[in-house]
Amino acid sequence: MIYLFLFCSLFLCFTGCFSSRLIDWDDEVVQGGSLTKQKQRVIFLQKKLELAEREVKKAEAQVEQLERDLHASQLSLIRKQLEIYEKSQGSLIRKEVLEEEVPFLKEREMLQRMMEEGPSPQSFEAELVLDRILRTITESRDLQNL
């Protein structure tokens, strides 16, 4: 047990000394090491920065593609829900939807966000689907009031 304690103590002392020497060497390279080493370090860091910038651009492109795919899927889902709603004229489903305080509220908010994100094929299509939803709701309310 004592040997284990002594071994651990010695190990920690040696690693502490070794790590402080590494820090001193790194400071020497950064502050006043040889000119070629500093140039090599600058070139290395520039290449590393360029690589990181390329990775960031690639990740941004992936995020944009995922957003486009998500919007396309959401539009498809909303269109299908609207078609089901339109086909169910006079059925129990339609009455339940009309009895909601605000029909298609989540879908309309989602479409509004898509339109606000800027000009794109999805924003134009979102505007058309939103018009269709509002027209369908208005027609349904008019038929219900008759």
PEBELSUL-V111196 format. One record per pair of residues at least 12 apart in sequence whose ideal C-beta (glycine too) atoms are under 8 Angstrom apart, sorted by the first residue. I is the first residue (numbers start at 0). GAP is how many residues later the second one is. D is the distance in Angstrom with one decimal. If there is no record, write none. Layout:
I;GAP;D
I;GAP;D
This chain:
28;12;6.5
67;52;7.6
67;54;6.6
70;43;5.5
70;51;4.2
70;55;7.5
71;50;6.3
73;36;5.8
73;40;7.5
74;36;7.9
74;39;7.6
74;47;6.4
74;50;5.6
74;51;6.3
74;54;6.2
77;26;7.9
77;29;4.8
77;32;7.2
77;33;6.8
77;51;5.7
77;55;7.7
78;50;6.0
80;23;7.7
80;26;6.8
81;22;7.6
81;47;7.0
81;50;6.2
81;51;6.0
81;54;6.6
84;12;6.1
84;19;7.9
84;51;6.7
85;50;5.9
93;46;7.1
97;42;5.8
97;43;7.4
97;46;6.1
102;34;5.6
103;29;5.1
103;33;6.9
106;26;6.7
107;22;6.2
107;25;6.3
107;26;7.9
110;15;4.4
110;16;7.6
110;18;5.9
110;19;4.4
110;22;7.6
111;14;8.0
111;18;7.2
113;12;3.9
114;12;5.5
114;15;7.3
